[in-house]
Amino acid sequence: MYVYDAIDQKMLDQRVQQFRGQTERYLKGELSEAEFLPLRLQNGLYVQRLAPMLRVSVPYGMLSSRQLRQLAYIARHYDKGFAHISTRQNIQYNWPRLEEVPDILADLAKVQMHAIQTSGNCIRNVTTDEYAGVAADELEDPRPWCEIVRQWATFHPEFAYLPRKFKIAICGTTSDRAASYLHDIGLELVSSENGENAFKVLVGGGLGRTPVIGSVIHENLPQKHLLSYLEAILRIYNRYGRRDNKYKARIKILVRAMGVEQFRDQVNAEWAYLKDGPTTLTTEAIARVRASFSPPDYRQIDPLAAETELQRQARTNPEFGNWLKRNVAVHRVAAYAIVNISLKSTGIAPGDISDVQMDAIADMADAWSMGEIRTTHQQNMVLADVCKSDLFDLWSRARALGLATPNIGYLSDIICCPGGDYCALANAKSIPIAEAIQRRFDDLDYVYDLGKLDLNISGCMNACSHHHVGHIGILGVDKKGREYYQVSLGGNADKDASLGKILGPAFEPQQIPDVIAVILETFIELRVADEPFLETYRRVGIEPFKERVYATAD
């Protein structure tokens, strides 16, 4: 992973001192609320329902064990002993005291971490596939490109006050685990005609009040021109994006208003001034960043013997075998595996992790995964480089910590925002709905029979949990001061991205588990063989589900 040099560290330390002074001036009354607002936002600090919330940047989801231990320390000493993983792969603390936030930022800086640009109208954390660099279906490791974009975007003076927040995702695999089609800019690594990899560039994706799937504006952008082309896009957005109405300020609204063709023409005209200029990436510059992501020193063991022993252990211990089948993914190195650490055990808010668990995962990473950890878009964690001969020991340790729930990608692996329990923007609570669904469907055999199924719950139209692209999406809404929940079906965040369709009128909280049950029963009746939920939905449409759900609800 990328390691800061002396210049990086100096810049970070100066930013901490700057914000410490700003916070002290605000607490003394020398800065007004309006003056302090943009300062705190660009340092990741929100004012939430019950306390401030601090969002810590985890660039493209990569953490060292040392960094994770520091995050555990912060949870223990400045919060209530836990943290929350967001769908942008960041870490959030829900209970810091405002006067202690500069101390938290200083502690983060000790391990090359910060909260810069995790909020505000700027370029946010660049995200990617949690399996980046080890995925078997990968064309090219996207992490160096994420780091290049991160360095370019951080403190970029022209893009510090954009019309609205701006999100970029980079995908290098056949399966789009980065949801790149649903970002302000999505970058997909593709093979070009000359044999060199290039970027397919999408713009104008996003969820929230106006969900949109991104549109392609460049099919084969040469890699050396990545930054100049991104700059051209941002300049057009900065110039023409709406600033009079925050609900119409995202780039997706601009692209829709202009039309994709005209937007592309504007970008190309701007790019003509930037192409082959100072931001053109040299071979040396790309190689320098790539060197930070060189493959680790993998142990040389017989992959066939390791797999044979692994299967013997799975047969001997069916519980381990089940976890192996559900939570372990194929690694590009035959003797290794990718381990998903589930943070979705029933009774715990999805994506929450305790300080004890963070310390333990750091220990597991040191023992079995090269000292590195990834956070995921699905609010889980990943140990990406585990030797197959170590999987049983790792599972035993994870199981003792409550971190071995065998449900990755299944119904109970719910993406869920903090909702009305914490967020000042939420219309309704999300966490109790997630728990009610998990408790209702606690029969794992039934859950496995359903196959892979994405269920996403958002507490408001900001769609932090991406309910629009859940196979089943749930949105909390307010009706005259009461919480109701709208259900949608058919969303998908992969390269065949689709937006869910609303089933019909919203439901009361206590109805949701029954509504989900009817949807699942209808799916089981309608599917062909082992057809996944999304395929069944796309084949039969929404009407059979709507008819059954509302007939039962009446």
LOLUM-880413 format. One record per residue (C-alpha): residue in three letters; x, y, z; residue number from 0. Coordinates in Angstrom, 2 decimals. Example, Ala and Ser with C-alpha at 12.3 -4.5 7.8 and 13.67 -1.06 7.14 Angstrom:
BEGIN
- ALA|12.30|-4.50|7.80|0
- SER|13.67|-1.06|7.14|1
***
This chain:
BEGIN
- MET|0.00|0.00|0.00|0
- TYR|1.04|3.61|-0.47|1
- VAL|3.30|5.00|2.28|2
- TYR|3.51|8.74|2.90|3
- ASP|6.79|10.52|2.29|4
- ALA|8.07|13.48|4.34|5
- ILE|6.15|15.99|2.23|6
- ASP|2.88|14.08|2.65|7
- GLN|3.35|13.87|6.41|8
- LYS|4.27|17.55|6.79|9
- MET|1.19|18.60|4.84|10
- LEU|-1.01|16.38|7.01|11
- ASP|0.48|17.65|10.29|12
- GLN|0.01|21.26|9.18|13
- ARG|-3.63|20.58|8.33|14
- VAL|-4.22|19.19|11.84|15
- GLN|-2.74|22.29|13.43|16
- GLN|-4.77|24.52|11.15|17
- PHE|-8.03|22.81|12.11|18
- ARG|-7.09|22.85|15.79|19
- GLY|-6.83|26.62|15.59|20
- GLN|-10.11|26.89|13.68|21
- THR|-11.92|24.73|16.24|22
- GLU|-10.55|26.72|19.18|23
- ARG|-11.66|29.98|17.53|24
- TYR|-15.13|28.56|16.93|25
- LEU|-15.50|27.36|20.53|26
- LYS|-14.44|30.84|21.74|27
- GLY|-17.09|32.44|19.54|28
- GLU|-14.56|34.03|17.20|29
- LEU|-15.92|32.07|14.20|30
- SER|-19.62|31.95|13.42|31
- GLU|-21.51|28.75|12.65|32
- ALA|-21.61|29.74|8.97|33
- GLU|-17.85|30.41|8.90|34
- PHE|-17.00|27.15|10.69|35
- LEU|-19.32|25.00|8.55|36
- PRO|-17.10|24.63|5.43|37
- LEU|-14.01|24.25|7.59|38
- ARG|-15.40|21.35|9.62|39
- LEU|-16.97|19.67|6.60|40
- GLN|-13.70|19.48|4.69|41
- ASN|-12.21|17.87|7.77|42
- GLY|-14.91|15.21|7.89|43
- LEU|-16.96|16.60|10.76|44
- TYR|-20.77|16.58|10.68|45
- VAL|-23.28|17.68|13.28|46
- GLN|-25.66|14.77|13.67|47
- ARG|-28.83|14.04|15.61|48
- LEU|-27.22|13.38|19.01|49
- ALA|-23.53|14.22|18.64|50
- PRO|-20.92|15.17|16.05|51
- MET|-19.93|12.49|13.53|52
- LEU|-16.37|12.23|12.24|53
- ARG|-15.76|10.44|8.94|54
- VAL|-12.21|9.12|8.47|55
- SER|-10.83|8.59|5.00|56
- VAL|-9.78|5.05|4.05|57
- PRO|-8.39|5.55|0.52|58
- TYR|-9.75|2.81|-1.77|59
- GLY|-10.47|0.76|1.37|60
- MET|-6.84|-0.06|2.26|61
- LEU|-5.67|-0.24|5.89|62
- SER|-2.51|-1.47|7.56|63
- SER|-2.75|-3.37|10.83|64
- ARG|-1.10|-0.40|12.57|65
- GLN|-3.77|1.93|11.23|66
- LEU|-6.58|-0.38|12.29|67
- ARG|-5.17|-0.55|15.81|68
- GLN|-5.12|3.24|15.92|69
- LEU|-8.76|3.32|14.79|70
- ALA|-9.54|0.91|17.64|71
- TYR|-7.70|3.20|20.08|72
- ILE|-9.73|6.20|18.89|73
- ALA|-12.99|4.25|19.28|74
- ARG|-12.01|3.31|22.80|75
- HIS|-10.72|6.70|24.01|76
- TYR|-12.82|9.23|22.12|77
- ASP|-16.03|7.38|21.23|78
- LYS|-18.18|4.61|22.71|79
- GLY|-16.00|1.67|21.76|80
- PHE|-17.07|1.11|18.18|81
- ALA|-16.89|2.52|14.66|82
- HIS|-19.00|2.19|11.52|83
- ILE|-17.92|1.29|7.98|84
- SER|-19.63|3.33|5.28|85
- THR|-20.47|2.36|1.70|86
- ARG|-17.55|4.56|0.52|87
- GLN|-15.19|2.27|2.45|88
- ASN|-14.59|4.97|5.07|89
- ILE|-14.76|4.73|8.88|90
- GLN|-17.23|6.82|10.89|91
- TYR|-17.30|7.69|14.59|92
- ASN|-20.71|8.70|15.90|93
- TRP|-19.91|10.10|19.35|94
- PRO|-16.77|12.27|19.35|95
- ARG|-16.73|15.51|21.36|96
- LEU|-16.15|18.56|19.18|97
- GLU|-13.33|19.88|21.36|98
- GLU|-11.50|16.53|21.05|99
- VAL|-11.75|16.21|17.26|100
- PRO|-8.36|17.96|16.70|101
- ASP|-6.78|15.41|19.05|102
- ILE|-8.39|12.60|17.07|103
- LEU|-7.03|14.06|13.83|104
- ALA|-3.58|14.33|15.40|105
- ASP|-3.73|10.66|16.42|106
- LEU|-4.83|9.73|12.89|107
- ALA|-1.93|11.68|11.40|108
- LYS|0.51|9.56|13.43|109
- VAL|-0.47|6.60|11.24|110
- GLN|-0.86|8.50|7.94|111
- MET|-4.62|8.86|8.17|112
- HIS|-6.96|11.85|8.08|113
- ALA|-10.53|13.02|7.48|114
- ILE|-9.72|15.50|4.70|115
- GLN|-12.39|15.80|1.98|116
- THR|-14.60|13.09|3.44|117
- SER|-17.43|15.63|3.37|118
- GLY|-18.18|18.99|1.80|119
- ASN|-18.54|19.97|-1.86|120
- CYS|-15.29|18.46|-3.01|121
- ILE|-13.89|15.28|-4.56|122
- ARG|-14.52|12.55|-1.97|123
- ASN|-12.71|9.29|-1.24|124
- VAL|-11.93|7.36|-4.43|125
- THR|-13.29|3.82|-4.14|126
- THR|-12.63|0.53|-5.87|127
- ASP|-13.05|-3.23|-5.66|128
- GLU|-12.17|-4.65|-2.23|129
- TYR|-10.43|-7.53|-4.02|130
- ALA|-8.21|-5.17|-6.05|131
- GLY|-4.80|-6.64|-6.81|132
- VAL|-5.79|-10.21|-5.92|133
- ALA|-9.03|-10.80|-7.87|134
- ALA|-8.98|-13.70|-10.29|135
- ASP|-11.08|-11.75|-12.84|136
- GLU|-8.91|-8.63|-12.83|137
- LEU|-7.57|-7.00|-15.99|138
- GLU|-5.31|-4.66|-14.05|139
- ASP|-4.89|-3.59|-10.42|140
- PRO|-6.90|-0.34|-10.09|141
- ARG|-5.31|0.75|-6.80|142
- PRO|-2.38|2.66|-8.35|143
- TRP|-4.89|4.64|-10.38|144
- CYS|-6.95|5.33|-7.26|145
- GLU|-3.81|6.63|-5.57|146
- ILE|-2.91|8.80|-8.55|147
- VAL|-6.40|10.32|-8.54|148
- ARG|-6.27|10.74|-4.75|149
- GLN|-3.01|12.68|-4.90|150
- TRP|-4.32|14.84|-7.75|151
- ALA|-7.66|15.57|-6.07|152
- THR|-6.48|16.27|-2.51|153
- PHE|-6.33|20.03|-1.89|154
- HIS|-6.89|20.72|-5.60|155
- PRO|-7.63|24.46|-5.39|156
- GLU|-9.99|24.55|-8.38|157
- PHE|-12.20|21.77|-7.00|158
- ALA|-12.37|22.64|-3.31|159
- TYR|-15.85|24.22|-3.60|160
- LEU|-17.74|22.38|-6.29|161
- PRO|-21.50|22.77|-6.78|162
- ARG|-21.92|19.55|-4.78|163
- LYS|-19.96|16.56|-3.50|164
- PHE|-18.22|14.51|-6.18|165
- LYS|-17.54|10.77|-6.17|166
- ILE|-15.21|8.68|-8.34|167
- ALA|-14.91|4.88|-8.54|168
- ILE|-12.45|2.74|-10.51|169
- CYS|-13.10|-0.84|-11.64|170
- GLY|-10.53|-3.26|-13.05|171
- THR|-12.51|-6.50|-13.03|172
- THR|-15.13|-8.42|-14.98|173
- SER|-17.56|-8.05|-12.07|174
- ASP|-18.05|-4.45|-10.97|175
- ARG|-17.69|-4.63|-7.20|176
- ALA|-16.98|-0.88|-7.21|177
- ALA|-20.45|0.13|-8.51|178
- SER|-18.66|2.40|-10.99|179
- TYR|-21.76|2.94|-13.15|180
- LEU|-23.40|4.75|-10.23|181
- HIS|-20.81|7.43|-9.58|182
- ASP|-20.29|11.00|-10.73|183
- ILE|-17.35|9.56|-12.65|184
- GLY|-16.87|5.84|-13.18|185
- LEU|-13.63|4.54|-14.65|186
- GLU|-13.50|1.02|-16.05|187
- LEU|-10.17|-0.46|-17.13|188
- VAL|-10.49|-2.01|-20.59|189
- SER|-8.21|-3.53|-23.23|190
- SER|-7.59|-1.14|-26.10|191
- GLU|-6.82|-1.85|-29.75|192
- ASN|-3.07|-1.27|-29.37|193
- GLY|-2.80|-3.91|-26.65|194
- GLU|-2.44|-1.41|-23.82|195
- ASN|-5.07|-0.99|-21.16|196
- ALA|-7.21|2.15|-21.27|197
- PHE|-10.19|3.64|-19.44|198
- LYS|-13.85|3.60|-20.33|199
- VAL|-15.14|6.83|-18.80|200
- LEU|-18.69|7.20|-17.51|201
- VAL|-20.21|10.38|-16.13|202
- GLY|-23.42|11.41|-14.46|203
- GLY|-24.20|8.35|-12.39|204
- GLY|-25.55|8.65|-8.89|205
- LEU|-28.39|7.81|-6.54|206
- GLY|-30.14|10.07|-4.03|207
- ARG|-33.30|11.94|-5.03|208
- THR|-32.64|11.46|-8.75|209
- PRO|-31.07|8.02|-9.36|210
- VAL|-29.20|7.78|-12.67|211
- ILE|-26.94|5.20|-14.31|212
- GLY|-23.79|6.79|-15.73|213
- SER|-23.31|7.43|-19.46|214
- VAL|-20.18|6.57|-21.42|215
- ILE|-18.37|9.63|-22.83|216
- HIS|-15.04|7.96|-23.74|217
- GLU|-14.56|4.32|-24.72|218
- ASN|-10.75|4.12|-24.72|219
- LEU|-9.01|6.92|-22.87|220
- PRO|-5.22|6.34|-22.89|221
- GLN|-3.94|5.99|-19.36|222
- LYS|-1.45|8.85|-19.61|223
- HIS|-4.34|11.26|-20.21|224
- LEU|-6.39|10.22|-17.18|225
- LEU|-5.84|13.33|-15.05|226
- SER|-6.19|15.86|-17.87|227
- TYR|-9.47|14.28|-18.94|228
- LEU|-10.79|14.18|-15.38|229
- GLU|-9.83|17.82|-15.01|230
- ALA|-11.74|18.69|-18.17|231
- ILE|-14.86|16.98|-16.80|232
- LEU|-14.56|18.75|-13.44|233
- ARG|-14.03|22.12|-15.10|234
- ILE|-17.21|21.76|-17.14|235
- TYR|-19.12|20.72|-14.02|236
- ASN|-17.64|23.56|-11.99|237
- ARG|-18.53|26.05|-14.72|238
- TYR|-22.07|24.95|-15.54|239
- GLY|-23.28|22.95|-12.53|240
- ARG|-26.26|24.39|-10.64|241
- ARG|-25.38|26.35|-7.51|242
- ASP|-28.80|27.85|-6.87|243
- ASN|-30.43|24.55|-5.82|244
- LYS|-28.47|21.85|-4.01|245
- TYR|-31.00|19.21|-5.09|246
- LYS|-30.15|19.95|-8.73|247
- ALA|-26.43|20.54|-8.27|248
- ARG|-24.99|17.08|-8.96|249
- ILE|-23.28|16.42|-12.28|250
- LYS|-25.99|13.90|-13.21|251
- ILE|-28.45|16.81|-13.45|252
- LEU|-26.05|18.77|-15.66|253
- VAL|-25.48|15.81|-17.99|254
- ARG|-29.22|15.25|-18.27|255
- ALA|-29.88|18.94|-18.94|256
- MET|-27.15|19.25|-21.58|257
- GLY|-27.56|15.79|-23.05|258
- VAL|-24.71|13.31|-23.15|259
- GLU|-23.50|14.33|-26.61|260
- GLN|-23.29|18.04|-25.79|261
- PHE|-21.65|17.33|-22.45|262
- ARG|-19.05|15.16|-24.22|263
- ASP|-18.42|17.94|-26.73|264
- GLN|-17.92|20.48|-23.94|265
- VAL|-15.48|18.15|-22.17|266
- ASN|-13.51|17.50|-25.36|267
- ALA|-13.30|21.22|-26.12|268
- GLU|-11.93|21.86|-22.62|269
- TRP|-9.63|18.86|-22.87|270
- ALA|-8.06|20.34|-26.01|271
- TYR|-6.44|22.98|-23.76|272
- LEU|-5.26|20.43|-21.19|273
- LYS|-4.21|17.40|-23.24|274
- ASP|-0.45|16.77|-23.34|275
- GLY|0.02|19.47|-20.69|276
- PRO|1.56|19.29|-17.19|277
- THR|-0.96|16.72|-15.91|278
- THR|-0.01|14.18|-18.59|279
- LEU|1.18|11.09|-16.73|280
- THR|4.67|9.92|-17.60|281
- THR|5.74|6.29|-17.59|282
- GLU|8.01|7.06|-14.66|283
- ALA|5.25|8.68|-12.61|284
- ILE|2.91|5.73|-13.14|285
- ALA|5.69|3.25|-12.29|286
- ARG|6.51|5.14|-9.09|287
- VAL|2.97|4.76|-7.77|288
- ARG|2.62|1.18|-9.00|289
- ALA|5.70|0.27|-6.97|290
- SER|3.65|0.90|-3.81|291
- PHE|1.32|-1.93|-4.85|292
- SER|3.81|-4.61|-5.83|293
- PRO|2.69|-8.18|-5.09|294
- PRO|3.73|-9.37|-1.62|295
- ASP|6.20|-12.15|-1.02|296
- TYR|3.85|-15.13|-1.28|297
- ARG|4.91|-18.39|0.32|298
- GLN|5.95|-21.07|-2.14|299
- ILE|3.78|-24.05|-1.28|300
- ASP|2.12|-26.80|-3.29|301
- PRO|-1.34|-25.43|-4.17|302
- LEU|-2.77|-28.89|-4.83|303
- ALA|-1.63|-30.20|-1.45|304
- ALA|-2.99|-27.07|0.29|305
- GLU|-6.37|-27.45|-1.41|306
- THR|-6.55|-31.16|-0.60|307
- GLU|-5.90|-30.52|3.09|308
- LEU|-8.39|-27.65|3.08|309
- GLN|-11.16|-29.87|1.72|310
- ARG|-10.33|-32.51|4.32|311
- GLN|-10.74|-29.91|7.06|312
- ALA|-14.04|-28.80|5.52|313
- ARG|-15.38|-32.36|5.52|314
- THR|-14.25|-32.94|9.10|315
- ASN|-15.82|-29.68|10.33|316
- PRO|-19.01|-28.83|8.39|317
- GLU|-19.33|-25.44|10.11|318
- PHE|-15.91|-24.48|8.80|319
- GLY|-16.83|-25.92|5.41|320
- ASN|-19.94|-23.76|5.26|321
- TRP|-17.95|-20.61|6.09|322
- LEU|-15.36|-21.59|3.50|323
- LYS|-18.07|-21.86|0.85|324
- ARG|-19.84|-18.61|1.74|325
- ASN|-17.13|-16.19|2.91|326
- VAL|-13.98|-17.17|1.01|327
- ALA|-13.30|-16.03|-2.56|328
- VAL|-10.86|-17.19|-5.24|329
- HIS|-7.42|-15.58|-5.20|330
- ARG|-5.29|-15.08|-8.32|331
- VAL|-2.51|-17.09|-6.60|332
- ALA|-3.63|-20.72|-6.42|333
- ALA|-2.33|-21.41|-2.89|334
- TYR|-4.03|-18.33|-1.42|335
- ALA|-7.59|-17.19|-0.72|336
- ILE|-9.53|-13.98|-0.10|337
- VAL|-11.35|-13.95|3.25|338
- ASN|-14.45|-11.84|3.84|339
- ILE|-15.00|-10.86|7.47|340
- SER|-18.74|-10.43|7.96|341
- LEU|-19.91|-7.50|10.10|342
- LYS|-23.53|-8.59|9.77|343
- SER|-24.29|-10.73|12.80|344
- THR|-27.88|-10.38|14.04|345
- GLY|-28.32|-7.83|16.81|346
- ILE|-25.39|-5.67|15.72|347
- ALA|-25.94|-2.65|13.47|348
- PRO|-24.70|-3.64|9.98|349
- GLY|-21.21|-2.30|9.41|350
- ASP|-20.48|-1.61|13.09|351
- ILE|-17.26|-2.97|14.56|352
- SER|-15.99|-2.79|18.13|353
- ASP|-12.56|-1.70|19.28|354
- VAL|-11.87|-5.26|20.47|355
- GLN|-12.77|-6.66|17.07|356
- MET|-10.61|-4.08|15.29|357
- ASP|-7.60|-4.99|17.41|358
- ALA|-8.27|-8.69|16.79|359
- ILE|-8.57|-8.25|13.02|360
- ALA|-5.30|-6.31|13.06|361
- ASP|-3.71|-9.28|14.85|362
- MET|-5.20|-11.69|12.29|363
- ALA|-3.89|-9.54|9.45|364
- ASP|-0.39|-9.63|10.92|365
- ALA|-0.55|-13.37|11.47|366
- TRP|-2.19|-14.45|8.23|367
- SER|-2.61|-11.63|5.66|368
- MET|0.57|-9.60|5.17|369
- GLY|-0.53|-6.99|7.74|370
- GLU|-3.19|-5.47|5.46|371
- ILE|-6.98|-5.15|5.69|372
- ARG|-9.63|-3.83|3.30|373
- THR|-12.98|-2.24|4.02|374
- THR|-15.79|-2.95|1.58|375
- HIS|-18.65|-1.15|-0.14|376
- GLN|-20.92|-3.76|1.53|377
- GLN|-19.74|-2.61|5.01|378
- ASN|-17.64|-5.68|5.73|379
- MET|-13.88|-6.29|5.92|380
- VAL|-11.50|-8.37|3.85|381
- LEU|-8.21|-10.13|4.51|382
- ALA|-6.99|-10.43|0.95|383
- ASP|-3.86|-12.59|1.10|384
- VAL|-4.48|-15.64|3.28|385
- CYS|-2.61|-18.88|2.61|386
- LYS|-5.05|-21.78|2.31|387
- SER|-3.16|-23.69|4.97|388
- ASP|-4.01|-20.89|7.46|389
- LEU|-7.73|-20.66|6.77|390
- PHE|-8.87|-23.02|9.53|391
- ASP|-6.88|-21.17|12.21|392
- LEU|-8.17|-17.83|10.95|393
- TRP|-11.77|-19.06|10.96|394
- SER|-11.41|-20.39|14.52|395
- ARG|-10.22|-16.99|15.71|396
- ALA|-12.90|-15.07|13.77|397
- ARG|-15.63|-17.37|15.07|398
- ALA|-14.62|-16.72|18.67|399
- LEU|-14.95|-12.98|18.00|400
- GLY|-18.37|-13.17|16.33|401
- LEU|-16.82|-12.34|12.96|402
- ALA|-17.49|-15.57|11.06|403
- THR|-21.17|-15.25|10.16|404
- PRO|-21.36|-17.25|6.89|405
- ASN|-23.59|-14.86|4.96|406
- ILE|-21.52|-12.80|2.51|407
- GLY|-23.75|-11.82|-0.40|408
- TYR|-26.90|-13.37|1.08|409
- LEU|-30.12|-11.90|2.45|410
- SER|-28.81|-11.10|5.94|411
- ASP|-25.70|-9.37|4.57|412
- ILE|-27.70|-6.13|4.56|413
- ILE|-26.27|-2.76|3.55|414
- CYS|-27.73|-0.30|6.04|415
- CYS|-27.10|3.36|6.89|416
- PRO|-27.13|4.61|10.52|417
- GLY|-30.57|6.10|9.81|418
- GLY|-32.67|7.95|12.33|419
- ASP|-30.76|6.52|15.29|420
- TYR|-27.88|8.89|14.46|421
- CYS|-28.30|10.88|11.24|422
- ALA|-29.92|14.31|11.36|423
- LEU|-31.01|13.96|7.72|424
- ALA|-32.85|10.65|8.13|425
- ASN|-36.62|10.39|7.87|426
- ALA|-36.75|6.98|9.51|427
- LYS|-34.68|4.42|11.38|428
- SER|-32.80|1.80|9.38|429
- ILE|-31.03|-0.33|11.97|430
- PRO|-34.17|-1.78|13.66|431
- ILE|-35.58|-2.73|10.25|432
- ALA|-32.36|-4.54|9.35|433
- GLU|-32.40|-6.42|12.66|434
- ALA|-36.07|-7.36|12.26|435
- ILE|-35.35|-8.85|8.83|436
- GLN|-32.27|-10.71|10.08|437
- ARG|-34.24|-12.19|12.99|438
- ARG|-37.16|-13.16|10.77|439
- PHE|-34.88|-14.98|8.31|440
- ASP|-32.45|-16.66|10.68|441
- ASP|-32.72|-20.08|9.01|442
- LEU|-29.49|-20.20|7.02|443
- ASP|-30.63|-23.14|4.92|444
- TYR|-33.58|-21.07|3.73|445
- VAL|-31.32|-18.06|3.13|446
- TYR|-28.87|-20.16|1.10|447
- ASP|-31.70|-21.63|-0.95|448
- LEU|-32.64|-18.11|-2.01|449
- GLY|-29.18|-17.65|-3.50|450
- LYS|-27.22|-14.42|-3.61|451
- LEU|-29.51|-11.47|-2.86|452
- ASP|-28.75|-7.81|-2.17|453
- LEU|-30.99|-6.06|0.36|454
- ASN|-30.22|-2.38|1.01|455
- ILE|-31.91|-0.07|3.54|456
- SER|-31.67|3.74|3.53|457
- GLY|-33.19|6.05|6.10|458
- CYS|-33.78|8.89|3.63|459
- MET|-33.63|9.89|-0.03|460
- ASN|-29.89|10.62|0.19|461
- ALA|-29.56|6.87|-0.39|462
- CYS|-26.36|6.34|1.59|463
- SER|-27.11|2.60|1.55|464
- HIS|-27.85|2.55|-2.18|465
- HIS|-31.39|1.21|-1.83|466
- HIS|-32.05|2.07|-5.49|467
- VAL|-29.67|-0.70|-6.61|468
- GLY|-30.56|-3.39|-4.09|469
- HIS|-32.27|-6.42|-5.57|470
- ILE|-34.65|-5.48|-2.78|471
- GLY|-34.43|-1.87|-1.64|472
- ILE|-36.06|-0.29|1.40|473
- LEU|-36.39|3.47|1.86|474
- GLY|-37.54|5.15|5.06|475
- VAL|-40.02|7.99|4.47|476
- ASP|-41.86|10.41|6.71|477
- LYS|-45.65|10.68|6.57|478
- LYS|-46.97|13.38|8.87|479
- GLY|-44.36|12.63|11.52|480
- ARG|-44.65|8.83|11.28|481
- GLU|-42.09|6.41|9.84|482
- TYR|-43.05|4.38|6.79|483
- TYR|-40.99|2.25|4.43|484
- GLN|-41.11|2.13|0.64|485
- VAL|-39.99|-1.09|-1.05|486
- SER|-38.39|-1.36|-4.50|487
- LEU|-37.36|-4.38|-6.56|488
- GLY|-34.93|-5.11|-9.36|489
- GLY|-31.98|-2.84|-8.65|490
- ASN|-28.43|-3.91|-9.46|491
- ALA|-25.02|-2.24|-9.03|492
- ASP|-22.98|-4.40|-11.43|493
- LYS|-22.09|-3.56|-15.04|494
- ASP|-25.63|-4.45|-16.09|495
- ALA|-26.75|-1.79|-13.62|496
- SER|-30.45|-1.19|-13.08|497
- LEU|-32.56|0.98|-10.79|498
- GLY|-35.23|-0.67|-8.68|499
- LYS|-38.92|0.01|-9.31|500
- ILE|-41.12|1.05|-6.40|501
- LEU|-43.53|-1.72|-5.47|502
- GLY|-46.34|0.61|-4.40|503
- PRO|-47.55|2.49|-1.31|504
- ALA|-45.24|2.48|1.71|505
- PHE|-45.59|0.16|4.71|506
- GLU|-45.52|0.61|8.46|507
- PRO|-42.33|-0.61|10.21|508
- GLN|-43.90|-3.75|11.71|509
- GLN|-45.13|-4.84|8.26|510
- ILE|-41.72|-4.96|6.60|511
- PRO|-40.62|-8.48|7.65|512
- ASP|-43.96|-9.88|6.38|513
- VAL|-43.66|-7.91|3.13|514
- ILE|-40.17|-9.30|2.55|515
- ALA|-41.47|-12.79|3.32|516
- VAL|-44.19|-12.51|0.65|517
- ILE|-41.68|-11.19|-1.88|518
- LEU|-39.39|-14.14|-1.22|519
- GLU|-42.23|-16.68|-1.32|520
- THR|-43.33|-15.24|-4.66|521
- PHE|-39.77|-15.45|-5.96|522
- ILE|-39.47|-19.12|-4.94|523
- GLU|-42.72|-19.94|-6.72|524
- LEU|-41.75|-18.12|-9.91|525
- ARG|-38.09|-18.92|-10.34|526
- VAL|-36.86|-21.58|-12.74|527
- ALA|-34.44|-24.12|-11.23|528
- ASP|-31.79|-22.21|-9.23|529
- GLU|-32.42|-18.91|-10.99|530
- PRO|-31.21|-15.91|-8.91|531
- PHE|-33.69|-13.35|-7.65|532
- LEU|-32.66|-10.66|-10.13|533
- GLU|-33.03|-12.96|-13.13|534
- THR|-36.48|-14.03|-11.99|535
- TYR|-37.53|-10.44|-11.45|536
- ARG|-36.26|-9.37|-14.87|537
- ARG|-38.08|-12.25|-16.51|538
- VAL|-41.48|-11.84|-14.84|539
- GLY|-41.50|-8.13|-13.95|540
- ILE|-42.83|-6.38|-10.87|541
- GLU|-46.56|-7.12|-11.23|542
- PRO|-46.65|-10.65|-9.71|543
- PHE|-44.79|-9.36|-6.64|544
- LYS|-47.01|-6.29|-6.33|545
- GLU|-50.19|-8.35|-6.63|546
- ARG|-49.15|-10.83|-3.96|547
- VAL|-47.77|-8.28|-1.50|548
- TYR|-50.76|-5.95|-1.49|549
- ALA|-53.29|-8.77|-1.55|550
- THR|-51.64|-10.11|1.61|551
- ALA|-51.27|-6.65|3.18|552
- ASP|-55.01|-5.96|2.67|553
***
